[in-house]
Amino acid sequence: MEFFVYFLLGGMLFLGTAYVLIKLSEFVFGIVSLFLKVFLFGADAVFPEESATPDPPSVSGQQTPGHDYLSPPISLETCQGPPLD
């Protein structure tokens, strides 16, 4: 009976260790591949949203579509909604 318990505990330890090593290798592979992509293709190709800068307003005073440069910033009062009772 003792052998069976030790066998189960050893198997669980082995499988747990294998699982942790597999997950660790996936994490390291993901980090390395991310750095390689950034190094080879540049940050703009890997993260296009973060590196994109908005278009400046045109010289004639017209606003660029999608960018409201002349509106005031949103205050906290506008974001909070109605008061809670």
TIPA-236379 format. One record per residue (C-alpha): residue in three letters; x negated, y, z negated. Coordinates in Angstrom, 3 decimals. Layout:
REM residues N
REC  aa     east    north       up
REC ALA        X        Y        Z
...
***
This chain:
REM residues 85
REC  aa     east    north       up
REC MET    0.000    0.000    0.000
REC GLU   -2.838    2.391   -0.840
REC PHE   -4.424    1.765    2.522
REC PHE   -1.192    2.675    4.291
REC VAL   -0.909    5.966    2.350
REC TYR   -4.541    6.845    3.048
REC PHE   -4.067    5.913    6.690
REC LEU   -1.058    8.243    6.967
REC LEU   -2.869   11.069    5.172
REC GLY   -5.915   10.649    7.400
REC GLY   -3.755   10.642   10.515
REC MET   -1.954   13.784    9.395
REC LEU   -5.275   15.472    8.658
REC PHE   -6.623   14.444   12.054
REC LEU   -3.531   15.639   13.934
REC GLY   -3.414   18.897   11.971
REC THR   -7.065   19.578   12.702
REC ALA   -6.583   18.776   16.381
REC TYR   -3.546   21.090   16.552
REC VAL   -5.439   23.969   14.925
REC LEU   -8.417   23.496   17.252
REC ILE   -6.167   23.439   20.324
REC LYS   -4.373   26.633   19.265
REC LEU   -7.693   28.314   18.451
REC SER   -9.113   27.390   21.851
REC GLU   -5.968   28.737   23.579
REC PHE   -6.372   32.025   21.697
REC VAL  -10.069   32.323   22.571
REC PHE   -9.363   31.434   26.208
REC GLY   -6.645   34.108   26.345
REC ILE   -8.938   36.786   24.928
REC VAL  -11.810   35.835   27.255
REC SER   -9.551   35.783   30.318
REC LEU   -8.113   39.186   29.362
REC PHE  -11.590   40.698   29.092
REC LEU  -12.590   39.132   32.412
REC LYS   -9.481   40.522   34.128
REC VAL  -10.166   44.002   32.757
REC PHE  -13.845   43.766   33.717
REC LEU  -13.208   42.453   37.235
REC PHE  -10.033   44.313   38.229
REC GLY   -9.989   47.334   35.926
REC ALA   -7.566   48.379   33.223
REC ASP   -5.151   49.942   35.723
REC ALA   -4.521   46.575   37.366
REC VAL   -4.091   44.719   34.071
REC PHE   -2.123   47.363   32.111
REC PRO   -0.402   49.577   34.705
REC GLU    2.140   51.173   32.315
REC GLU   -0.331   52.315   29.662
REC SER   -2.783   53.869   32.079
REC ALA   -0.228   55.634   34.267
REC THR   -0.153   59.412   33.816
REC PRO    2.974   61.429   34.626
REC ASP    2.958   63.627   37.696
REC PRO    2.380   67.307   36.910
REC PRO    5.139   69.767   37.827
REC SER    4.857   71.247   41.286
REC VAL    3.581   74.772   41.922
REC SER    6.932   76.096   43.157
REC GLY    8.560   75.568   39.757
REC GLN   10.544   72.543   40.839
REC GLN   10.487   69.639   38.444
REC THR    9.174   66.286   39.456
REC PRO   12.063   63.765   39.535
REC GLY   12.128   61.715   36.365
REC HIS   10.095   64.171   34.270
REC ASP   11.861   66.911   32.332
REC TYR    9.017   69.257   31.463
REC LEU   11.110   72.308   30.557
REC SER   13.509   70.756   28.036
REC PRO   12.738   71.191   24.331
REC PRO   11.520   68.169   22.391
REC ILE   14.142   65.989   20.732
REC SER   14.652   66.886   17.088
REC LEU   15.396   64.412   14.321
REC GLU   18.921   65.798   13.928
REC THR   19.815   64.751   17.463
REC CYS   18.520   61.223   16.884
REC GLN   20.226   60.570   13.549
REC GLY   23.855   60.528   14.675
REC PRO   26.860   61.196   12.444
REC PRO   26.374   61.320    8.654
REC LEU   27.070   58.121    6.741
REC ASP   29.622   58.361    3.921
***
